[in-house]
Amino acid sequence: MKSTCKPLTSFVVSGAVPPETLSFDKIVCSEASEALHDLTLDELAAVTNTFSGVNEGLSLLPNRTNRETHNHLHLLVHGSKGGEIHSSLISAVDQLKRYKNRSVSIEALTQGDPPQVEIGKKSILLVPLFLLPGTHVLTDVPKIFNRFKEDGQNIKLFPFIGSFQPWLSLIGDWISNQSSFDKPALIHHPVSSETSSVFLKSLENTLDIPLYSWSRWNQDILYSEKNYFPIPYFLTPNKNVEIDSKGKQLKSLLEVEMIQRGLVNILGNLP
């Protein structure tokens, strides 16, 4: 089935660069490259063009045994209290190592001391596994990037995963292929910044389904005449978030096999 995704209007952190509509052979970018990524548009487009589309999410692709040496992937995630990382993310890391022959480490923002990354002479690609440009993306990620730079590491910062076209295509294709999602709506964390709000408007247009914060959903939308089916837009379960679903069982995205395999394929194909 054809994806329902539409072009995503880029968002800007400051008004220095006017927004533009990016076609789907590009990445969602902004003027604030230091906050969101430090790859050029040409580099990003080259990465995007290595993906083949919807089938990426259906099965794990072969090992990359005959490819050139790749960057070490250092994944940034939310994590739970004490730095605990959800089993679905641990599974994704294991699959990246096993099926993609990738050198991978993972860091939770909630852990006390940062992990020691022993990678020899390999360069690092810092990949924020966040879906929205909130405080973590705009504040915490640049600090971690600078930490590696100050330690003398050869490192580049990748865009947060929620702004990456193959991820958006995966989500759009998954939603469009779910017959149970008669009237789907994405339920996300509440946001407070103008940057996040602009991004959410573009995301809503891209996926062509309504988006609601979980607090607004529980208060205003659930029992309205619209009768939407809620889809939690969270990578992993969040104990602090309750989405009223009228008794229907809801899964976080990485608890869906197609989404987890799709993410492994996306990350495995990064440079």
N, C-alpha and C positions, 0 to 999 in steps of 0.2 A: 504494500500500500504506500502511496506517495506521502511523504512527510507533509505535515500541515505548517511547517515552519515558514516564516516570512523573513525578509531581511531585517536585521536588528540595527536600530539607530545607535551609533556610539554615544557614550555619555562622557562628559568632561568634568574633571574635578574642579577646574577653575575655568574662567571664561576666556582664557587666552586663545583657545582654538575653537571655532564654531563646530557644532555637531555635523556629522555627515552620515549618510546612509551607506553602510558597508554591504556589499554583495556577499553571498555565502561562500566565496572563495577566499575570504579574508577573516581575520579575527576581530572580535569586538575590542576596540582600543580606545585610548583617550590621550589627552595631552599629558596627563600625569604619569609618564612612563616610569619615573622613579618610584612612584607609589604602587603601580600596578604591574609593570614588567619593564625589562630593559632590553627587549629584543626589537629589532626593526620590523616594519611591516613586511618587508621582503622575506625576512627569516620566518615570521609567523605564517605568511601565506605558503611558504615552502613546506612547513610542518603540516598545515591544514590539508594540503594537496596530497599527502601520503595516505589519506584515509579514503575508504571506499564506500562509506555510507551505512545504511541501515543494517546490513548483514554483519557489521562489526559487533553488534550486540548479541548475536545468536549463538556464536561458538567462539572458543578461544582460537586465535590464529596460530600458525606454527612458530616454533622457536626461531630466533634471529641468529642462528649459528654462523651464517656466512656474511653477516653485515659488518660494517666498519665499527670501530670502537665507539661506544656511546657514552654520554654523560652519566654520572651517578645521579640518580633521582633522590632528592630529599623531599619527602612529602610532609606538608604541614596540615594538621587536623585540629579540630576543637579539643577533643578529649574530654573525659569526665573528671570528677574530683580526684586529685592525687595523680593526675596524668594517665589514668586508665584509658586505654584505646579499645574501641568496640571490636568484637571478634570479626565482623564483616570487613573491617579495614585490615586487620591482621591477615585475614584470608586473601585479600587482594594483593598485599605485599608478597605473600608466599607464592601466589600464582605468577606474579611478575618475575620472581626469581626462577621459578620452575619452568614456566612456559615461554617466557620472553628473554631468559638469560640476562636479566637486568640487575645491576647493582643498585640496591634500594635501601633507604633508611626512612624512618618515620618519626616525627616529633609532634607531641601534643602540646598545645599552648598552655595547658593546665599543669604540666609537670614542673617540678621545682628546678632541677638542673638540666640543662640541655644535653642530649645524648652526644657521646663522642663518635664522630664519623671518621672511620679509618678507611680511606679510599686510595691511598698511594698518590699517584700523580694524575688521577682522573679529575676532570673538571666536574663541577656540580651544577645541576639544573634544579633550582628551588621551585617546587610546584605547590602552590596553596590550594588545598582541596576545600575551598569554600564556594558556596553557591551565589552569595550576594556580596557586594562591595561595602561591607560594614566596617566596624572598628578594627576587626582582625586584619582585614585586607589593607585598609588605609593607614593603620598605625602599627600593629604588631608585626606584620610581614616585613615592612621595610626595616624594622629594628633587627629582625633575625637575619635579613639579607646583609645588613651592615656588620653584624657580628661576624659572619663568615668572611666578609671582605677584610675586616680588621685583623682576622686570624691569618690573612694571606692566602685564602682559598681563591682559586679560579672559579668564579660562580656567576651564573646568569639567573635572572628572576623571570619565571614564566607567568603569564596572566592567571588569575584565579580561575579555577576550572569551570565555574558557572558562566564565564564569558567566552568560553572556547566553543567554536562552531560545531565540531564533532560531538561534543557533549550535548549541545542544544538539539542537534539532529537526532541523537539517540533518544533523548527525552520525548521529543515530538513524535518520533516514529513509534515508540513504545505506547504513548498515550493513544495515538490514532489506531493502533492495532488491538486495543483492549475493548472488547464488546461490552464489558460491564461498566465502562466509563461513558455512560450515555450523555451525561452533562458534567464533564470533569471541571474541577477548579483546583488550582494549586494553592496550598496553604503554607505560608512561609513565616519566618520569624518577623516580628514587628521591626520596623526600621525607623530611624529618626533623622538621618542626614538627607540633604537634598540630593547628593550623589546617588544614594540608594534608591530614593524615590524615582528619580529619572530613569535609572537602570530598570526598575520594576515595570515602569510604563512601557519601556522598549521590549522587555521580556514578554509582557502580556501580549503585545502586538506580534511578536515573533512566534510564540506558541499558539496564538489565536484561541486562548482560553482565559477566563477570568482568574485573577490572583487576589487573595485576601490574606491579611495577617491572621494568625490563629486566634488572637484576641477578638478581632472584629468578627471572624467567622462564628465563634462561640456566642457572641453577644447579639449580632444582627442578622447574619446570613442564613444560619442553619435552618431556622424554622420559617424562612420567608417562602414565598410562592415559587422561587427559582428552582428549588429542589436539585441543587448540584451535588455531585459525588466528590468528597474531599480527597485530594492526593497530597500527603505530607511532602513538602519540598525540603526534606532533611536527608542528608546522606545516611545518618544512623539514628536510632531512637534517641529521643531526648526525654529524660525522666521529669524534667521541669515543664514540659509542654503537654497539655491534654487537648486533643481535638475531638469535639463532640461529633460522633458519626452515626448516631441513632442505632448503636449496637453493631454496626458493621466493623469487621476487623480491618485495620489499616496497617500497612507496612512502610517503613522508611525505604528510601530508594535502594540502598545497598543490600536490603533484605530481599530484593527482587533479583532473581538469577540473571535475567537478561541485562539489567542495569549494571550489576557487578561485573559480569563478563565484558560488557561494553566498555566500562571504565578501565578494566585491565588492558583491553586492546588499545584504547586511546593512550594510556600512559606508556604502554610497551612500545608504541610507535613514535614516541617523542625522541628527539635527536640525542 
